[in-house]
């Protein structure tokens, strides 16, 4: 099966269009709630979140915004919950920010600069919530999420700081589709598709209706891959996380001290594809599994007693809702509240059965168990579970190591110093120029990174030898199928 790939990049907006008088008044009233988010200190990889008298328009545009020293920028908007001000933005805007004080600031409409910190967020939905270190000034305004169902064809406006150079830019458009599912590592479900033009830098800004209510959080734009490898911006295909999902996540983050509650079953679902190369730059995948497969059950999990003898069966439905691939299975599982029973419909040969599995809340213990389970699948490394960091030694390793000169992975059999200790500093998917890597400080962090990255079919690790220097940092890859020519997209839930 040959795939035509649309690449969706995280971003956001400007187009010089005219607006009616009512829209102008609304925008002038609400524009003071929009901020520019600037990150001044970065780290090696991302933090896995979820598992930070005159008219307003005259003030906004009277001087240029000074972002000197900022390493990256995005957009956001201010809300008020329980008497406290917060800034909503995208997770990808702040995931690489350092935990040090002074790493993240927001700029308000009169260019006042306020330090903020990340309260929490959710990388699956690409949303983050920031809190002010000190109280903001009187110049700020706030926005509210809409409680109305968005309608196809509804007029909307996107506000933000495109390219980090044009704060308070506004573009208009309509809602062209709802509940879109994204195919990347993060930013998965529940996105509005809109024609309000977005571009880099407006990530995290608001998409508002004609009443000035937030209908979505601007998150992604679409690019089309051409046969020659070049890409074309699809300016009429833009995405914003729907307001009802956004507000539920925000409330969850505030209620649970930065964390989003998720259910845990302890199942591994996978879908495999055979890698085929056609020429130097062209490749395609041939489907091996036409449906998600229950490939494993994690020992000690809620599902183990009911499903340990069902591995190899295909999953056709979750809670009675048909699923045809891993993305759809994940979408259904994301609806499950911790503590609720979940039904899985399984197909084994010509027979079908439906089993009910209890769930419990996903905690650090379950993430740690997942990390151990995945690492133990590689028999050529010996993990030191007594060390607080993720540490291992290896003899003959079947992991693949990145060669920068050739820009490809090669299998590197290591038979030398089996006592050399290595540390995993980050995990995810290493793509040259645009790595999606998540900080690993302990086994819990690794479990979160695995959940975010497993559906790519491979896990990349930043590996560092004990006593090494900066030049000794390597990128190692673990193919979840155990084979370079088989892509096994994997979901742990």
N, C-alpha and C positions, 0 to 999 in steps of 0.2 A: 504494500500500500504506500503510495507516494503522498507525502503531506505538503500542502501549501501552507507556509508558516507566516502568520502575522505576528510581529514583535511589538509588544506593548511596553513603552517606556514610561517610568514615573516622571511626572512633570507638573505644568499648567499655564497665563493667558493675556492676549490683547488683540483687539481689532478696532479700528477707528470707525465705529458705526454710530449713527445718530439714534437718540432715544426720545420717546415722547416726554411731555412735561411731567406726567405722573411718575414715570420711571426715574427721571432726573431727581425729583424731590425725594423719592424713596432711597435712591443711591446716596444722595447727600446726607440723609439721615443715618444710614447704616454703615457708611464707608469708614467711620471712625472705629468700628469694631474689628477692622482688618489690620493685621500686623505683618511685618516682615520678620521671619525667623532666620537668625544668622548663627552659624556654628563657627567658633573660633579655635577650638582645640579638638582634633580628631584622635582616634586610636587605631590599632591594627585592623580591627574588624568591627562588625556591628554587634550591638546588644540585641538579643532576641526578646522582643517585647510581647508579653502575653503569656505568655506561657506560665511631653514634657512642655464771645461777641461777634467773631467773623465766621463765615460759612466753613463747613468741614472741608469742602473741596478746595477752597482758597488756601487753607492751611496745608492740605496734603501736597499741593503742587508748587508752593512758593519757593522751595529750595530743593536741591538735590540731596538724596539720602547718602550719607557717608558710610560705606561698608568696608572701608579699608581694613585689611587684616583678616576679614572673614574668609574661611576656607570653603564654605558652601552656604547657600541661602535657599530659603523656601518661603512659603506663605502660611498664614494661619488666621484664626479669628477668635475673638474673646467671647466667652459665655460666662454666665453667673449661675452657680449651683449652691444652694444652701448658704447664701450670703457671701460666697467666696468666688473670686475671679479665676478663670482658667483659660488657657489657650489651646485650641484644638488645631492639630496639624497632621501631616502624614508621618507614619513611623519612619519611612525611608529618609525623611528630612533630618532626623535627629539620631538615627540608630548608630551612626559612626562617631557621635560626639563623645568626648572624654567624660568621665565621671568627676573630673576635677571642677572645683568652683571656677566660675568665669568662662565656662565652655560655651554656653548658649545664652544669647540675648534676643529680645524682640524689640522692634522699633515701632512706636505708635505713630499716630497720624501727624503729630507735630515734631516727629523725629526724636522724641525722647527715647532713651535706651534703658531697658529694664532687664536685669538678669533673671533667668528662669531655670528651672530644673525639670527633669522628666519625672512626672509622678508615675506614669505607667503607660501601657498601650497594648496593641495587639498587631503582631506582624502579619498574621493571616489576613487581616482586613486592612492592613496598612494605615492604622490610625494611632495617634499618640496624644497624650494629654500632658500639658506643661503647667506648672504652677509658678507663680511669681515668688521670688526670694523676698522682695519687699513690696508693699502695696503700690499699685500703679497710681498715676495721677488722675486728676479730674477730666483730662482730655479724652479718656477712653469711652467708647460706647460698647454695647453688647448686642449679640444676636441670639435669636431663639431658633431651635429646630422646629420645622413645621410638623403639625400633627395631621395634616391632610395627605391623602394618597396622591402621589404625583400622577399626572395624566399625560398620555402621549400627545405631543403637539403643544404642550404648555410652554409658555415663554419663560426663559430663565436667563440669568446674568451671572457670569463668572468674574470674580474680583481677585486680584493678586498682584504679585511682583514678577512678571516674566523676565527671564534672563538675569534676575537680580539687579536690574537697571531701571525698571519702569514701574515703581510702586503705584498702587491704586489704579492700575489699568483695568478696564472693564470691557468684556466682550459679551455679545448676546447670542441667543440661539433658542432652540426648542429641545424638549426631551424627545428623543427619537426611539428609545427602547428602555425597558426596565429589567431589573434582576439579571443582568449580564454576569456570566461566570468568566473569571480571568484564568489564564493558563500558566501564569508565572509562579515563582516560589511563594511570593506574598501578594496580597491584594487579590483575594480569591472570589468572593461571592457578593451578590447584592449590589451591583453597580448600575447606576443610571447611565445610559448612553445619551450624549448630548452633542449638539452642533455648536455650542458656545466654545470658541476656539481656545485651546490650552497650549502652553509651551513651557519649556524648562523654567523653573523658578516659581511657578504658581502652585506647585504641589502643596496641598494642605489648605489652600484658600477656599472660601465658601462659594457654592453655587446657590443663588437665591432666586426666589420667585418674585412676582410683581408686588407682593406685600412685604418684601424684605426678609422673609423667613428662609432659613437654610433648608434646602431640599437635598443637598449632598455636599460631600467633602471632595474637592477636585483632587484626582489621584493619578490618572494615567492618560497617555495619548497613544494612538495606534500608528505603527509603521508597517508597510508591506515590503516583504522581501522579493526582490526581482531575481530572475534566473541568473543574472551576472553577479549576484551577491550584493548589489547596491540596494538602498532602501529609500522608500518614498513616504514622506509624512502624510498621513491621512487626516487632514485638518478638520474633516467633518465627523470624525469618530473619536470622541473624547469620553472619559469616564469619571464619575463621581460616586463615592459610596453613599448609598441611600440614607436619608435622614433618620428613619426609624431604627435601622441597624446602628448607625453612628451614635445616636443618643443612648441606646441600650448599652453599647460598649462603654461610653463615657460614664454612665451611671454605675456600671459594674466596676470600672477602674477606681472610681471614687469610693464606692462601698467597700471594696476589697483591698484597699491600700495599694493600688497600682496593678492589680492582677485581674484578668478575666477568668471567670469560672468555666471549666470545661469538664465534660464527662470522660471517663476512662473505662474501656472494656478489656484491653489487653490483647487485641487482635492485630495481626499483620495481613493486610490485603495487598495483592500485587497484580500487575498486568505486564506481561513480557512482550518484547519486540525484538526481532532479529535485525541486526545492523548490516546494511548492505552498502557498499561503495560503488559508485558509478563515475569513474573519472577522478581527477585529482581533488576537485572541490565539491563535487556533488555526492550526496548520500541520501538514503531513504531507509525507512524502517518497515519491515514486514511483520504484521500482527501475528503473534503466537497465541495469546489468550484473548478471545473475543469478549470476555467478561472479566470483572474483578475476581480474583481467586483468593480464597482463604489459604494463605501459604504457611502461616504459623500462628500459634497461640502462645503468648508469653507465660511461662510458669508462674503460679502464684497470683495470677490476675483473676478478675471476676469471671472472665469467659473460659478459663482453663477447664473447669469441671464439665462444662456443657459442650465445648467445641474441640477439645484436644484430639478427638478421634475423627474430626471432620476436615482435617487439613487436606487440601487438594480439591475441595468442592468449590464451585463457582457461586458467587453471591448475585442473585437476581433482583432482590428487593431489600430495602431497609425500612422497617416500620410500615410495610405494605406499599411503599413507593418504589417503583421500578428504577433500577440503576443499570446503566450500560457501560460505565467506565469508572475509574477511580475518582475523577473529579465529582461525578454525580454521587458516588458513595460518600465522599467527604462532605458534600453539601448536606446530605441527609443526616449524617452523624453530628454535624455542627448544630443541628436543631435539638439535640438531646440534652436535657438538663441533668446534672449529676444526681444520681440516686434513682433515676427512672429506668425501668426495664426497656430493653430494645429488642425488637424482633428482627431476625435475619432469615431470609428465605434462601435456601441453599439448593443447588442442583448438582446431583451426583449421578453421572450417567444419564439414565432416563427417568430417574426418580427425583422428586422435589419434596423438601420438608421445610417447615418453619419452626425455628427454635427461639426461645426467649432468654435473653442474657441480662443479668443485673449490671448496672453501672455504678461507679462511685466517682468521686471528684478526682480529677487529675492533680496529683501533688508532686512534690519534689522526689518522693520515694519512687513513684512510678516512672518519672523521667530518668532517675538513676538506674532503675531496672532495665529500661529500654536501652540506655547507653551500654550497659554491660552485655546485654543480649546481642547487640550489633557488633561490638568489639570481639566477642567470643566466637563470632562466625568466621573470623580469620584465625585459623589454627597456628599460623606462623608468627604471631606476636603473643607475648606474655604480659598481660596487664597487671600492674601493681595496684590492687584495690585497697591497699592500706595507705596509699599516698593520697593526700587531699586533692592534688591536681591529677589530671588524666595522664598517667605515666605508663610506659611499657618498655620492654626490651624485645629484641627480635634476632632470630638466627637467619634462616632462609625465608625471606618475606615475599609474598605474592602481591604486595601492594605495588602500585605504579607511581613513578616519580616523573615530575614535570621537567622537560628540557627546554629552557628558554630559547635556545638557538633555533631549534626545530619547531618550537611551539606545538609539541605533541607529547603524549604520555608514552613511556616505555616501561616494560616490566623489568624490574631490577632485582635479581636474586641476590640476597645478602647472606653470605655464609661466614662473614668474618667475626667481629667482636660481638658475641651474643650477650655480653654483660653491659653493653652501652645502653644507657637510659635515655629515652626520648620523652618529650612532652608535647601534647597536642595543645596548641595555643588558640586555634580557631577551626571551625568546621562549616561546611556548606558546599557551594559550587564555585570553583575558581575559574572565571572567564577572563582572559587577558583584557585589561582595560576597564572591566566592569565586574569585579568579583562580588559575589553574594556570600560573604563569609561572616560567621557569627562567633563572637568571643566565647572561648571555653576556659573557664576558671576552675570548673569542677565537673563531676559526672552529671549533675543536674543541668548545667549549661549545655553539655554535649547532647543530652536527651532532647532538649528544646531545639537545638540546631538540626538534629536528625529528623524531627517531626516536620520542620520547615523545608528540608531538602530532599527527603526520601523519594518524592515523586519524580525527581530528575533521573533516578536510576543509579546514581553514583554519589558517593560522599567524598569530598576533598578535605584534606586536613593540612593545616600549617603545622609542620613537625619541626621541633627544635631539639638538638642533642644537649644533654646536660653538660655544662662547661663550655658550650660552643660560643661562637661570635655571631654577629648579625649576618655575616655571609653564609652561615651554616643553615639558615632557615630554608626549608624545602616544602614543596607541595606534593603530598602523597594522595593517591586516589584509591578508594575501595569500591569496586564494582559490586553492587548488591546482588547481582546474579552469580558473582564469582568468576565471570567471563567477560572479556573485553568486547566480544561480538554480540552479547545479549544485553539489552537494556531492560532491566526489571524495575519499572516504576513501583514504588513501595509506599504504602500508607500505614502508619502505626496509629492506632486509636484505642 
